[in-house]
Amino acid sequence: MIRSLVSVAALALACCPATTQAQAPGRPYAVQGSCGGVRATTVRMAENYCLGRVWQRTGGDGPRMPRGLLQLSDTDWLITDLGTWDAGRGALWRMSVRGEAVVWTRLMRGLSMPHTIARGPDGRIYLAEMSRILAFDADRPEAAVAVVDSLPDNRLHENRHPLSSFIFDGDGALLVNVGAPSDRCLTPAGRPIADPSGQCAQGAEQAMVRRYAMTGAGRWSATWTAYSTGLRNSVAMVRHRSGAIYQGENSVDLTTANRPFDEINRLTTGAHYGWPYCTDMATALPGWTTRQARCGQRTPPVSLLPPHAAPLAMLYYDGAMFPELRGRMLMSWHGHRQAAGRIVAIETDANGAPLTETRALYAVYPRGALAYPSSAPAPRARVLTPGWNAVAGSHPMGAPVGMAVARDGSIWVVDDRNAAILRIARP
């Protein structure tokens, strides 16, 4: 229970300042004292945790909308930078931390909405743009090559979910998010965009996780199969060492702040998870009839999450700094509504499955709690950041995206809305 008190030619080495219009700068994080060697923010944390500010943009060099991060050494990291919600305005940066000083080197520019960055089974670095996945050696980013190409060339307002994300399966296959092109597969008049069978016509190639089979060292098939379907936006995915794959689903947008609930799904081959017909455990969405929705045939979520939490990253904690978190599933909740702006640590079983309970509550800002549906599974979790709501003169509401467990066991987090790199450590 969550307790309330509880083309590759577009790449180039950086040579000059960015010329695109950035988002407005976020509100600053005030700092006071130390958080494990980093200047501590004033965000109220769970007992025996603190949130340090490694860096925040105030002008000059550095990412404008940081989204993902990957550690290279004790002092150096790769940071993906969305730039703006427009194609060709993103970048890849190298961040070098020298005590309290941070040095930025732009390694790539002209990227289109870069998001996920990860090390592959071959040791190379893999980076997802809007419509392709690139691979390169850490010391030669200028030699990046596309290993998956021709993903849908989404744009935010024409196609609602443009970000590509990926994980590697145990056999080396790439599992790639292709988000839904609309919110609920409805026309502006609210009528279904249906195929002759009466089902959503947008689900044939999108709203799914695709599987690209590995065909050799550093090579993947140009064709794909649908791994799991009926998924609105699988930006958050994680593979447990047992082989289980989990996804954090950003549910549809309705007019109320308190419905529908986001989800954790266990992805399996051939399963359909309900978009755009069903939400929560088995509720038909407006615009689709109960007969069209067939919610009883949908694979239900493993657990619900708070409405509009917007999970954007998932990982299993395996560090040494926080033994009490080892094996737990960490999630970042990015959304702007009252349940979001949090990092949570979900209890799991030996196979990585989230442990759940019923008749649970979820915390909301600025204080208090709301109830999950009484009979629905909710995660047994600890909120690590219970005070990350906006506090005047102290800090903004958090907007966590990518996370990484550093070599020392600290948890690094990027906040895109406030252009900050943060670090959870011991006080």
N, C-alpha and C positions, 0 to 999 in steps of 0.2 A: 504494500500500500504506500502511496506517496503521501506523506504526512505533512499537513499544513503547519503544524507547530514545528509543531512538527514541520588549300594546296601547300606543299612544304615550302615553296618559294616565298610564301608570305612570312617565313621566319627570317630573322636577321639578328645579328648581335646588336645590342643597343648602342646608339651613337649620339642620341640627342633627346631633349625633353619630349614627353608626350604632348600631342597637339589636340587631343580630344577633350571634350568637356566632362569633367568628373562630377560625381554626385556631390552634394553639399557635404562638407566635413561634419563628422559626428561630434557629439558633445564629448568633452575631455574627461578622462579618468583622473581624479585627484589621487595623489599618492602620499602615503605617510608611513614611515618605518620600512621594515624589510620583510619580504616574503621569500625565505629560503635563498637569499642572495640577490633577489630582484626587488625593486621598489614595490611596496605593497599598495594595492588599491584599497579603497574604503568599502568595497562591496562586502556585505555581511555573508559569511560562509558558514558551512557546517562546522561543528566543533573540531578543532585540530586540523583545519584546512585554511589556506589563504589563497588569494588571487593576486598575482603580481603582474605589473605592467612592464612587459619587455620593451614595447615600442608602441607609439601611437602617432599617426600622421598629423603633422601640423604644417605641412608644406614641404617643399624640397623633394628629395628622392624617396622612393618607396611605393608600395602598392596603394592603389586608390580604393579597391574593393577586394581585399584578400579573401580567398575562399578555401584553399587547401594548403597543407604543409607536409614536408617530408624532411626528416633529419639526415644530414650527410655526415656530420662529425659532431664532436662535443660542442662546437661553436657555430657551425654553419648549417643552414636550412635552405630548402627550396620552397618558395611561396608562389602559388598561382594567384593571379590578379585578374578578376573579371573586367576591370576597367570601367565599363559602363554596360548597360543591357543593349548593346549594339555589336554587330559583327565587326571583327577586325580591330577592336580597341583594347584587347586584353594583352597580358604580358606574363612572363615568368621571371622571377627575381631570385637572386641568391642573397640571403640575409646572413651577415657575419656579426655575431655578438661578441663584443670586446668589453667585458665589464658592463658598465652602464651605457657604453656607446654601441650603436648599431650602424653598420656600413652596408649599403645596398648596392648591388650590381645587377643591372637588367640584362638577362641572358637572351630573352626572346621578346619580340614585340609583334604587333599585327595579328595576334591570336584572336580567335572568335569564342568568347565566353569560356575560357579554360576553367576547369573546376577540379576534378579528381587528379591527384598525382600519387603514384605508388611505385615501389620497386617490384619488378617482375621476377619470376622464377629464374630467369637467366642473369639477374643482377643489373639489368638495364633499368632506366627510369621510364615510366609510362605516364603519359599526360593526356587527358581527355579534353578535346575541344568540342564545340557544338556538334560538328558533323564528322569527326574522325578521332582516332586515337594514335598518338605519336609515340615513338620509342627512340631513346638516345642514351649514349654513355654520359655519365655525370660530368665528365671533363670535356665533352664535345657536344654541347646542345645544338650548335650550328649544323651538325650532321644528322639532325632528327629525320626520321622517315615515318611515313604513315603505315601502320600495320593493320588498321581497320579504317576503311574509307566509306564514303557515300552513306553515312547515317543521315536521317532526315534533316534537311537544312532549315531547322525551325527558327522562327523569330518570335519574340515574346508575345506581341499582340496579335500576330497572325496564327501563331501556334503556341499554346500557353506554356509549354514545359520544354524549354530549349536545351537544358543542360544534359550532357552525357555523363554518365558515371559508370564505373566498372569494378569488378573484382575478378580474381583468377580462381577458377575451380581447381580441384585436386589434380585433374588430368591436364592442367594447363589451359583449358578452354577459357575464353574471355566471356563473361556474363555482363552484358551491356544494357544499361537503362535507355529505353526510348520512350519518353514521356508522351502522355496523351496530348493531342493537338487542340483540345478544348476542355472546358471544365466538366461538362456533363453530356457531351455528344448531342447537343440540342441546337436548333436554329435560333436566331435572335427572337423569334416569336415563341420559343419554348417548345417546339415540336421535335420529335426524335429525328436525327439524321440516320435513317435506317436503310439497310440493304433489303433486297427482295424477301428475305426470310424474316424481316422485322427486327433484326438485331442491329446494333450500332455499326455503321459503315466505316467508322474510323479505327476499328480495332484490328484490321487485317495486318497492318505493318507497324502500328504504334501502340501505345498503352501496354507495354510489355517489357520483359527482360529477354533480350536476344542472346543466343548462344553461338559464338564463333569458335569452331573446333580448331585446336592446335594441329598444324600440319607438319611441323618440323621446328627446329630450333629457331626461335624468333619469328615464326611465320604462322599466320592464321588464315583459315578459309575465307575466300571472298564472299561466300554465301553463308547464310545463317539459318538457324531454326528457331522457332519460338520456344523458349524455355518455360516461362510462366506468363500468363496473359491476364487481362482485366486489372491492370495496375496503373493508376493515374500518374504516379511519379515516383520512381524508385531511385532517388538520389542517394538515399541511405541504404547501404547493403553491407553485410558482413558474413564471412565464412568462418565457422568454428572449426577447430582442429578435428572434430568428430566427423566433419563433412557436411553438417547442417548449415543451410543458408537462410539468413533472415533479412527481412526488408522492413523499412519504416515507411508507411504509406501516408502521404499528405492527402487527406480526403478532400471532398468537393467543397465549394464555397456556397453556403446558404446564407440567408439574411440574418440568422441569429448567431450570436457569439458562442452559444453553448451547445450547438450541434452542427454538423455531425462530429463524431469522434474520429481521431486519427487511429492508426493501427500498427501493430507488429504482426507480420505474416511470416510463416515458414514457407519458403519457396520450394516447390517440387516440380519436376518435369510434367508438363501437360496440364497443370492446375489453372483454374480461372478464379480470380479473387474478387470479382464483382463489379468493377468499373465498367460502364457508368450506371449500372442498374441498382446496385444495393450498397448500403452503408451500414455502419455499426455491425451488429451480429447478423441481422437478417431483415433490414428495413428497406423497402423499395423507395427509390429516389423519385422526386417529382419529375414528371415528364415521361416516365416509363410505367406502363401498367404492371400489375403484379404478374400477369401471365408472361409479359415480355421479360420481366426481371428474373423470374425463376430463382429467387434468392435461396431456396432450399438446395439448389444444385451448385451453389457457389462454395468454394473452399473458405471457411470462416477464419477470422483472425485468431492468432494465438492469444493476443491480448489487445484490448483497446488502449488508446492513449488519450490525453486530454484534447478537447476540440481545438483545432488550429494550433496545436503545439508545433507543427511543422518540423518533424525530425529530419535533419540534414546530414548527420554522420552517426555511425555506429562502429564500435570496436570492443574487443574483449581486453580488459586490463590485465597485463602480464608483468607489471613492473615491480620493483622492490620497495619503493617509497611508501606505498600504501598496502601493506599485507592484507588489510581488511577488505580491500576491493578486488583482490586477485580472483580472476575468473568471472567477475561481473561484467555485464554488458553496459558500456557507457554510451549514452546518447546525448546529442545536442539538440535542443528544442529552440528553433530560430524565430518562430512566428512572433508577430507583434501584439497578439492579444494577451489576455490576463493570465493564461496558464503558461505562456512561453517565456523565452529568455532564461533558460535553465540548462544545467548539466545534471543528468541523473545517472545513478549507478543501480542497475536492475539485478536482483538476485537471479541466479541461474542454477540449473542442475548440471550434472557431470557432462552432459551432451550439449551444453550451451543453451538449452531451452529456457526462456524466461519463466520464472516462478510467478504465479498469479494468485489472486484471491478475489472474492466477490464482496459486495456491499462496501466498496472502498471509496475513498475520497481523493481528490487531487487539489493541490494548493493553487490559489489564485493570488494575483497582486491587486491591491497593495497588502491585503491580509485576508485570512479566512480560507475556506475550502468549499468545493462543490462536489456533488456525488456523481460517480459513474452509474450507469444503469445497474440496478440492484443485483441482477443475476449474471451480469457480464463479467468476464475475466479482466482484471486490472493488474498492472505490474506491481510486484513487491519491490519497491525501489527506495533509495535514499537520494534526496535532493542535495547536491553538493553546494549549490548556489542559492540558498533560500532568500537572499536579499538583493537579487540582481534586477530589481525594478528601478526605474529612474528616481534619483534623489537629487533635488536641486543643490548645486554647488558641490556635489560629491561624485556622482557618476551617472551615466546614461543607463537606460534599460539595455541589458545585454542582447546581442544578436549573434550567438555562437553558430559557427558553421563547421569547418574542419577541425578535427582533433588528432593528436598523436601522442603516444607514450614515449617520452624521451629516454635516452640510455640510463639516466639516473632515476627513472621511475616517475618523474613529474609529468603532469598532463598539460600539454600545450594546446591552446585554443586560438582560433582566428575569429575575430568579430568584424564582419564585413560592413555593417551599417555605421560603425564608429571607427573603422580603419585602424584596428588595433591587433597586436599580437600579445596574448596573455598566457600566464603560466600558473597552474594550480600546484601548490607545494605545501610542505609543513610550515607553520608559522616560525 
